[in-house]
Every structure is written in structure tokens, then in C-alpha cells.
């Protein structure tokens, strides 16, 4: 299983958890596992079945967009970090 770090902006959707374990052979599978268990995450992470443009996902400290995107392989006990972009201000 992969350890998925949940940022403060998404913790309400997962009952306040800072980190969750998720199953999957790819980053997409890991996200699908999370969304299946926590459906509210789907609207925060995905658009039309793809990773939303405002969401960054890191695997082993590297942005998955520089690798194979959602098809990036995930090994046992790797860390996945979800980071939705924050915007605001005047």
C-alpha cells in the first residue's frame, strides 16, 4: 500500500486524516481507491476522469506530470502527496 498525505484543504473530505493508505499499481489506481472510499475527494481531485489541472501530485518528491501522469507506477510503501493549488488574495 502507498501512504497518501492529505493536505489541510482536503482533510474535511477524509474525516480529518493527515495520511491514508491506499492500494494501487499506479497513481491513478491509488487515487481511484481513495475516491471510492471518500467520494467527496473526487470533486476535489478529478475533472472528467482526469487529474484536475489545479491539483499537483508528487510521488517520491517528483511531480507525476514529469513522469507518466496517472499511469506512473507506485511501489509498496511509497509516499504520494496531494497538493491542490491555492489561490486568492487581492
Protein Blocks (a to p, Z undefined) as FASTA:
>chain_A
ZZddddfklmmmnnopabdcdedfbfklmmmmmmmmmmmlmmmmpgghiacfkbccdeeh
iafklmnmjmlccdehiacddddddeedZZ
